[in-house]
Amino acid sequence: MLGRKESCASGQLPMTSLSCLFYALEEWTIVELLKKYLFHLIIASLTISAILVFFIVPLTIVFFIYLTNILLLIYQRNNELKADPLSDVWNSVRKTIASFWDIYARIWHGYELHGVKNLPEGPGILVYYHGAIPIDYLYFLSRLFLWKKRLCLSVADHFVFRLPG
């Protein structure tokens, strides 16, 4: 009981239950070793945290790209669509996936798109820079589809079509 004085072990001074618990924890655990190696524990946890933060953004993007592909495949098989991917049959799923990527871009990266009103109404060519990871282009396609209801077709190197997914 908490208020009652008891002896934690034979031959010791009387202790409360809480101090007896702390005494037992100090005896049973490796508190002294933790004090000795606390610096190493902190360095190891900071290193692991840095590695996770460094890799979490690319891994999240890759995960969402594969998830998008799987959802499109499920949609195609469930609705037994054999239509051309550029037809209007796909507009509902296009809008859903574009909304998802737009929300992800705004929340995770703070992505904004300016100057959409300067795009011509008819056909046009948009030259986009080559980045290390072309995720900005995916964000652009999503926002353009949501705002203007226009598809932007891409020209890519043969290497892109050899990537899984």
Disulfide bonds with the S-S distance in Angstrom:
Cys8-Cys20 2.06
